[in-house]
Amino acid sequence: MDDPALTQFLDAAFDFLCSRRVGELIDADRLIAAVDAATAPERTTRLIGRFIAPARSRLLARARESQLLLGVWLPAPAKEALAQMLGTPAPIPREIIDEIVHSEKVRHDVREMLLESVSNVVTKAFSAAPGGKAARGVLGFGARAAGGLFNFEDRIKDVVDVGVAIVLKRLGENLRSEDTARTIGKQRRRGFLALLGRKESEAARFLDRIPHAVLDALAPGLLAHNLARTEVREAIRAEIVAALAELDTQTIGELLDEAGLQKTLRDWIHARVEPLAQEFLAKRN
């Protein structure tokens, strides 16, 4: 086969490929089998060590030297749109509020705080009263003498318990209020804009504190574990089937055109594949 014939053959083969649909080349079960093979822990470990970890190190090294602000990653319209979205009122989910309000720890902490506050007030009041300590002693004696009829400490605790209920009710109302939702939205917006105003070098210093070596060591096992779970496999398969069904509404050529890649791929075949094919044929002759 001479060079013009080879060029013509490659063009014809590429045109034939472009006329087919993805589903004729790929099916869900084979793709899942390929994912299983590619994500075996030993292969994932090699992938991380060979490509991901070195690339991360190079990118972080570049970022450490950068004086650019993080805002350069977003065009102005996207920045404004995200800031506006984050600035909208953000109600706290009711489940979280209920968990806070009904938490035994929160109730205990509020009760202890109120008890301490009331005790301090009573102590200061007695200290300032005529007779000072004597007044406290008389009151204490009277309370003990009254027994169950009038126990001063129990009355204080009853008042505190009522106060705890009032505080927790008000806390829940405040957390559910529109003012709180608006405040959270404003704080999110301020935090987002403040983040965009930080330098890439600051972000790199923050990322440097992440234990990458530990995470890299855990990743292969975590990936393999979750891919082995029935519910995860079923979800992945369902998504692959759905994606293939959508892709099959067009030919491969139409998909490449939609992505703006058909001419690029054809040029790549002529620039890279054709010389290799010529070399292969020359060795066969």
C-alpha positions as CSV (number, residue, x, y, z in Angstrom):
1,M,0.0,0.0,0.0
2,D,1.5,3.3,-1.1
3,D,1.3,6.6,0.9
4,P,-1.7,8.1,-1.1
5,A,-3.6,4.8,-0.7
6,L,-2.8,4.7,3.1
7,T,-4.1,8.3,3.5
8,Q,-7.2,7.4,1.6
9,F,-7.7,4.3,3.7
10,L,-7.3,6.2,7.0
11,D,-9.8,8.9,5.8
12,A,-12.3,6.3,4.9
13,A,-11.8,4.4,8.2
14,F,-12.3,7.7,10.1
15,D,-15.4,8.6,8.1
16,F,-16.8,5.1,8.8
17,L,-16.1,5.5,12.5
18,C,-17.8,8.9,12.5
19,S,-20.9,7.3,11.0
20,R,-21.3,4.8,13.8
21,R,-22.8,5.4,17.3
22,V,-21.1,5.1,20.7
23,G,-23.2,2.1,21.7
24,E,-21.8,0.0,18.9
25,L,-18.3,0.3,20.4
26,I,-19.0,0.5,24.2
27,D,-21.4,-1.3,26.4
28,A,-22.0,-0.7,30.1
29,D,-20.8,-4.1,31.4
30,R,-17.5,-3.9,29.5
31,L,-17.0,-0.4,30.6
32,I,-17.5,-1.3,34.3
33,A,-15.1,-4.2,33.9
34,A,-12.6,-1.8,32.5
35,V,-13.1,0.5,35.5
36,D,-12.7,-2.4,37.8
37,A,-9.4,-3.4,36.2
38,A,-8.1,0.2,36.0
39,T,-8.9,0.9,39.7
40,A,-7.4,-2.1,41.2
41,P,-5.5,-0.8,44.3
42,E,-2.0,-1.6,42.9
43,R,-2.8,0.3,39.7
44,T,-4.4,3.2,41.5
45,T,-1.3,3.4,43.8
46,R,1.0,3.5,40.7
47,L,-1.2,6.2,39.0
48,I,-1.1,8.4,42.1
49,G,2.7,8.0,42.5
50,R,3.5,8.4,38.9
51,F,1.2,11.2,37.8
52,I,-1.1,12.7,40.5
53,A,1.3,13.3,43.3
54,P,4.1,14.8,41.1
55,A,1.6,17.0,39.3
56,R,0.2,18.2,42.6
57,S,3.7,19.0,43.9
58,R,4.5,21.0,40.7
59,L,1.3,22.9,40.9
60,L,1.7,23.8,44.6
61,A,5.3,24.9,44.0
62,R,4.1,27.3,41.2
63,A,1.3,28.5,43.5
64,R,3.6,29.2,46.4
65,E,5.5,31.7,44.2
66,S,2.4,33.3,42.7
67,Q,1.3,36.8,43.7
68,L,-2.0,36.5,41.8
69,L,-5.3,36.7,43.6
70,L,-7.6,33.8,43.6
71,G,-10.2,36.0,41.9
72,V,-8.3,35.7,38.5
73,W,-9.8,32.2,38.2
74,L,-13.3,33.6,37.7
75,P,-14.5,36.0,35.0
76,A,-16.4,39.0,36.3
77,P,-19.9,37.8,35.4
78,A,-19.3,34.4,37.1
79,K,-17.9,36.2,40.2
80,E,-20.9,38.4,40.4
81,A,-23.3,35.6,39.8
82,L,-21.8,33.4,42.6
83,A,-21.6,36.3,45.0
84,Q,-25.3,37.1,44.4
85,M,-26.2,33.4,44.8
86,L,-24.3,33.1,48.0
87,G,-25.7,36.3,49.3
88,T,-29.3,35.1,49.2
89,P,-30.9,34.2,52.6
90,A,-29.8,30.8,53.7
91,P,-32.2,29.2,56.2
92,I,-30.7,26.7,58.6
93,P,-32.3,23.3,58.1
94,R,-34.9,22.5,60.7
95,E,-33.3,19.2,61.5
96,I,-30.1,21.0,62.6
97,I,-32.1,23.5,64.7
98,D,-34.1,20.8,66.4
99,E,-30.9,18.9,67.2
100,I,-29.3,22.0,68.7
101,V,-32.4,23.0,70.7
102,H,-33.2,19.6,72.0
103,S,-29.6,18.6,72.6
104,E,-28.9,17.4,76.2
105,K,-25.5,19.0,76.1
106,V,-26.9,22.4,75.0
107,R,-29.6,22.2,77.7
108,H,-27.0,21.3,80.3
109,D,-24.7,24.1,79.3
110,V,-27.5,26.7,79.3
111,R,-28.7,25.5,82.7
112,E,-25.2,25.7,84.2
113,M,-24.7,29.2,82.7
114,L,-28.0,30.4,84.1
115,L,-27.4,28.8,87.5
116,E,-24.0,30.5,87.7
117,S,-25.5,33.9,86.7
118,V,-28.3,33.6,89.3
119,S,-25.9,32.5,92.0
120,N,-23.6,35.4,91.2
121,V,-26.5,37.9,91.4
122,V,-27.8,36.5,94.7
123,T,-24.3,36.5,96.2
124,K,-23.7,40.1,95.2
125,A,-27.2,41.1,96.5
126,F,-26.6,39.5,99.9
127,S,-23.1,40.9,100.1
128,A,-24.4,44.4,99.5
129,A,-27.3,44.0,101.9
130,P,-27.0,45.4,105.5
131,G,-25.4,42.7,107.6
132,G,-23.8,41.0,104.6
133,K,-22.8,37.5,105.6
134,A,-25.2,37.6,108.5
135,A,-28.1,38.2,106.2
136,R,-27.1,35.2,104.1
137,G,-26.8,33.1,107.2
138,V,-30.2,34.1,108.4
139,L,-31.7,33.3,105.0
140,G,-30.0,30.0,104.9
141,F,-31.2,29.1,108.3
142,G,-34.8,30.1,107.4
143,A,-34.7,28.1,104.3
144,R,-33.5,25.0,106.1
145,A,-36.0,25.5,108.9
146,A,-38.9,25.7,106.4
147,G,-37.8,22.3,105.1
148,G,-39.9,21.1,102.1
149,L,-42.3,24.0,102.6
150,F,-39.7,26.5,101.4
151,N,-36.3,25.4,100.1
152,F,-34.5,28.4,98.6
153,E,-32.1,26.4,96.5
154,D,-34.9,24.3,95.0
155,R,-36.8,27.5,94.1
156,I,-33.7,28.9,92.3
157,K,-33.4,25.7,90.4
158,D,-37.0,25.8,89.4
159,V,-36.6,29.4,88.2
160,V,-33.5,28.3,86.2
161,D,-35.3,25.4,84.6
162,V,-38.0,27.7,83.4
163,G,-35.3,30.1,82.2
164,V,-33.7,27.2,80.3
165,A,-36.9,26.4,78.5
166,I,-37.4,30.1,77.6
167,V,-33.8,30.5,76.3
168,L,-34.0,27.3,74.2
169,K,-37.3,28.4,72.7
170,R,-36.0,31.8,71.9
171,L,-32.8,30.3,70.5
172,G,-34.9,28.1,68.1
173,E,-37.0,31.0,67.0
174,N,-33.9,33.1,66.3
175,L,-32.3,30.3,64.3
176,R,-35.4,29.9,62.2
177,S,-35.9,33.6,61.7
178,E,-35.6,35.4,58.3
179,D,-33.1,37.7,59.9
180,T,-30.8,34.8,60.7
181,A,-31.1,33.5,57.1
182,R,-30.3,36.9,55.7
183,T,-27.3,37.3,58.0
184,I,-25.9,33.9,57.0
185,G,-26.3,34.9,53.3
186,K,-24.5,38.1,53.9
187,Q,-21.7,36.4,55.7
188,R,-21.3,33.8,53.0
189,R,-21.1,36.5,50.4
190,R,-18.4,38.4,52.4
191,G,-16.5,35.2,52.9
192,F,-16.5,34.3,49.2
193,L,-15.4,37.8,48.1
194,A,-12.7,37.8,50.9
195,L,-11.5,34.4,49.6
196,L,-11.1,35.8,46.0
197,G,-9.1,38.6,47.4
198,R,-6.4,36.3,48.8
199,K,-3.2,35.4,46.9
200,E,-2.6,32.0,45.3
201,S,0.4,31.7,47.6
202,E,-1.8,31.8,50.7
203,A,-4.0,29.1,49.2
204,A,-0.9,27.0,48.6
205,R,0.2,27.4,52.2
206,F,-3.2,26.2,53.3
207,L,-3.1,23.2,50.9
208,D,0.4,22.3,52.2
209,R,-1.1,21.6,55.6
210,I,-3.3,18.8,54.1
211,P,-1.7,15.4,54.8
212,H,-1.4,14.4,51.2
213,A,0.8,11.4,51.8
214,V,-1.8,9.9,54.2
215,L,-4.7,10.6,51.8
216,D,-2.7,9.2,48.8
217,A,-2.1,6.0,50.8
218,L,-5.8,5.7,51.7
219,A,-7.3,6.5,48.3
220,P,-6.7,3.2,46.5
221,G,-8.4,1.2,49.3
222,L,-11.2,3.6,49.6
223,L,-11.8,3.6,45.9
224,A,-11.7,-0.2,45.6
225,H,-14.0,-0.6,48.7
226,N,-16.7,1.7,47.4
227,L,-16.6,0.3,43.8
228,A,-17.2,-3.1,45.3
229,R,-20.4,-2.0,47.1
230,T,-23.5,-3.3,45.4
231,E,-25.4,0.0,45.6
232,V,-22.5,2.0,44.2
233,R,-22.1,-0.4,41.3
234,E,-25.8,-0.3,40.5
235,A,-25.7,3.5,40.6
236,I,-22.6,3.7,38.3
237,R,-24.1,1.2,35.9
238,A,-27.4,3.1,35.7
239,E,-25.5,6.3,35.0
240,I,-23.4,4.7,32.3
241,V,-26.5,3.2,30.6
242,A,-28.2,6.6,30.8
243,A,-25.1,8.4,29.3
244,L,-24.8,5.8,26.5
245,A,-28.5,6.2,25.7
246,E,-28.1,9.9,25.4
247,L,-24.9,9.6,23.3
248,D,-26.6,7.1,21.0
249,T,-29.0,9.8,19.8
250,Q,-26.1,11.1,17.6
251,T,-23.4,9.5,15.5
252,I,-19.8,9.7,16.7
253,G,-19.1,12.3,13.9
254,E,-22.0,14.5,15.2
255,L,-20.7,14.3,18.7
256,L,-17.2,15.2,17.6
257,D,-18.6,18.2,15.5
258,E,-20.6,19.3,18.6
259,A,-17.4,19.3,20.6
260,G,-15.5,21.0,17.8
261,L,-13.1,18.0,17.6
262,Q,-13.7,16.2,14.3
263,K,-11.1,18.2,12.3
264,T,-8.6,18.2,15.1
265,L,-8.9,14.4,15.4
266,R,-8.7,13.9,11.7
267,D,-5.5,16.1,11.5
268,W,-4.1,14.1,14.5
269,I,-4.6,10.8,12.6
270,H,-2.7,12.2,9.6
271,A,0.0,13.7,11.7
272,R,0.6,10.9,14.2
273,V,-1.2,7.7,13.2
274,E,-0.4,7.8,9.5
275,P,3.4,7.9,10.0
276,L,3.1,5.0,12.4
277,A,1.0,3.1,9.9
278,Q,3.5,3.7,7.2
279,E,6.3,2.4,9.4
280,F,4.3,-0.7,10.3
281,L,3.5,-1.4,6.6
282,A,7.2,-0.9,5.7
283,K,8.2,-3.5,8.2
284,R,5.6,-5.9,7.0
285,N,6.8,-5.7,3.4
